[in-house]
Amino acid sequence: MTRIVCPRAILFETIARLRNGGLQRKERVVLWLGKVSAAPPEPVAEVYEPEQITAIDYFRLPPPSMRALMAHLRTRRLKILAQLHTHPGRAYHSEVDDEWAIVRHVGALSLVLPRFAATTTVENFLVQAMTYELSPTNEWLHVPNHGPSGRIEIR
């Protein structure tokens, strides 16, 4: 089970970046990055906003953006802890999300925020975000954000 600790300042920045896409009526994706050597629960060290192609109902990273991401991870000795993106309506992991997921290893986390994060705040993030974890059978399963088996902690 993957567990992440996100500082409030990074969460605030995350929400702001995701909302910027919503102002254009487009989905937006950001990545939470952490140190390669961090022990669980893994702290989020950085919000990374890759170059992306977006529309009202999808996002994808073109090959140059993926190369830039990999170079960033290598040079800073970081890894992707989770991907976060918005939907225009309710938050769920769609078939398009499954197809264009950036993280694809067992235990990977993908968080989806509703309404382009327009109503999301640091205080209600754990209620609004829907968190999905990639299973050993390559399925994105809905998992709890908080509580005994929760995946996300805000500090």
C-alpha positions as CSV (number, residue, x, y, z in Angstrom):
1,M,0.0,0.0,0.0
2,T,1.4,3.4,-1.1
3,R,1.2,6.2,1.5
4,I,2.0,9.8,0.8
5,V,2.5,12.8,3.0
6,C,1.8,16.2,1.3
7,P,2.8,19.5,2.9
8,R,0.0,22.1,2.9
9,A,2.1,24.5,0.9
10,I,2.6,21.9,-1.9
11,L,-1.1,21.0,-1.8
12,F,-2.0,24.7,-2.2
13,E,0.3,25.0,-5.2
14,T,-1.1,21.8,-6.7
15,I,-4.7,23.1,-6.5
16,A,-3.7,26.5,-8.0
17,R,-1.9,24.8,-11.0
18,L,-4.9,22.5,-11.6
19,R,-7.4,25.4,-11.5
20,N,-5.4,27.3,-14.1
21,G,-6.3,24.6,-16.7
22,G,-9.9,24.8,-15.6
23,L,-10.0,28.5,-16.3
24,Q,-9.4,27.5,-19.9
25,R,-12.1,24.8,-19.6
26,K,-9.4,22.1,-20.0
27,E,-8.2,19.2,-17.9
28,R,-4.8,19.7,-16.3
29,V,-2.3,17.2,-14.9
30,V,0.5,17.6,-12.3
31,L,2.8,15.2,-10.7
32,W,3.8,14.9,-7.1
33,L,7.5,14.0,-6.9
34,G,9.5,12.6,-4.0
35,K,13.1,11.6,-3.2
36,V,14.1,8.2,-4.5
37,S,15.5,7.3,-1.1
38,A,12.5,8.3,1.0
39,A,11.0,5.8,3.4
40,P,7.2,5.4,3.7
41,P,5.1,7.4,4.2
42,E,6.8,9.2,1.3
43,P,6.9,13.0,1.5
44,V,6.0,15.0,-1.5
45,A,9.0,17.2,-2.3
46,E,7.8,19.0,-5.5
47,V,4.8,19.6,-7.8
48,Y,5.8,19.1,-11.4
49,E,3.6,20.4,-14.2
50,P,4.7,18.8,-17.5
51,E,4.1,20.3,-20.9
52,Q,0.8,18.7,-22.0
53,I,-1.9,18.5,-24.6
54,T,-5.3,19.1,-23.1
55,A,-9.0,19.5,-23.9
56,I,-12.1,19.6,-21.9
57,D,-12.1,15.8,-21.4
58,Y,-8.5,14.6,-21.7
59,F,-4.8,15.2,-21.2
60,R,-1.7,13.6,-22.6
61,L,2.0,14.2,-22.6
62,P,3.7,14.3,-25.9
63,P,7.1,12.5,-26.3
64,P,9.3,15.6,-25.7
65,S,7.4,16.3,-22.5
66,M,8.0,12.7,-21.3
67,R,11.7,13.0,-22.1
68,A,11.9,16.3,-20.1
69,L,10.1,14.6,-17.2
70,M,12.6,11.7,-17.2
71,A,15.6,14.1,-17.4
72,H,14.1,16.1,-14.5
73,L,13.7,12.9,-12.4
74,R,17.2,11.7,-13.2
75,T,19.0,15.0,-12.5
76,R,17.2,15.6,-9.2
77,R,17.1,12.0,-8.1
78,L,13.3,12.1,-7.8
79,K,10.5,9.7,-8.5
80,I,6.8,10.1,-9.3
81,L,4.7,9.6,-6.2
82,A,1.3,10.3,-7.8
83,Q,-0.4,11.9,-10.7
84,L,-3.2,14.3,-10.2
85,H,-5.6,15.7,-12.7
86,T,-9.0,17.3,-13.1
87,H,-12.3,16.5,-14.8
88,P,-15.0,19.0,-15.9
89,G,-17.7,17.2,-13.8
90,R,-17.5,14.4,-11.3
91,A,-14.2,12.8,-10.2
92,Y,-13.6,9.2,-11.4
93,H,-10.9,7.3,-13.4
94,S,-12.2,7.1,-17.0
95,E,-11.1,4.8,-19.8
96,V,-9.1,7.7,-21.3
97,D,-7.4,8.2,-17.9
98,D,-6.5,4.5,-17.9
99,E,-5.0,4.8,-21.4
100,W,-3.0,8.0,-20.8
101,A,-1.9,7.3,-17.2
102,I,1.7,8.5,-16.7
103,V,2.3,6.2,-13.7
104,R,1.9,2.5,-14.5
105,H,3.6,0.5,-11.8
106,V,1.7,-1.6,-9.3
107,G,0.7,0.6,-6.3
108,A,0.8,3.8,-8.5
109,L,-1.6,6.5,-7.3
110,S,-3.8,8.6,-9.6
111,L,-6.0,11.3,-8.0
112,V,-8.9,13.0,-9.8
113,L,-10.5,16.3,-8.8
114,P,-14.0,17.3,-9.9
115,R,-15.1,20.5,-11.6
116,F,-11.5,21.5,-12.8
117,A,-10.7,21.9,-9.0
118,A,-12.8,25.1,-8.9
119,T,-14.2,24.3,-5.5
120,T,-11.3,22.3,-4.1
121,T,-9.4,23.8,-1.1
122,V,-6.7,22.5,1.1
123,E,-9.3,21.9,3.7
124,N,-11.7,19.8,1.5
125,F,-9.1,18.1,-0.7
126,L,-9.3,14.7,0.9
127,V,-13.1,14.8,0.5
128,Q,-13.2,15.9,-3.1
129,A,-10.3,14.0,-4.5
130,M,-10.9,10.5,-5.7
131,T,-7.8,8.3,-5.4
132,Y,-7.1,5.2,-7.5
133,E,-4.3,2.7,-7.1
134,L,-3.0,0.4,-9.9
135,S,-3.6,-3.2,-8.9
136,P,-1.4,-6.2,-9.8
137,T,-4.1,-7.1,-12.4
138,N,-3.6,-3.6,-14.1
139,E,-6.9,-2.2,-12.9
140,W,-7.3,1.3,-11.3
141,L,-9.1,0.6,-8.0
142,H,-10.7,3.3,-5.9
143,V,-8.9,3.5,-2.5
144,P,-9.5,5.7,0.6
145,N,-7.7,9.0,1.0
146,H,-7.7,9.0,4.8
147,G,-8.4,6.7,7.7
148,P,-6.6,3.5,8.7
149,S,-6.0,2.5,5.1
150,G,-5.8,6.0,3.7
151,R,-3.2,6.8,1.1
152,I,-2.8,10.6,1.6
153,E,-1.9,12.6,4.7
154,I,-1.8,16.4,4.6
155,R,0.6,18.2,7.0
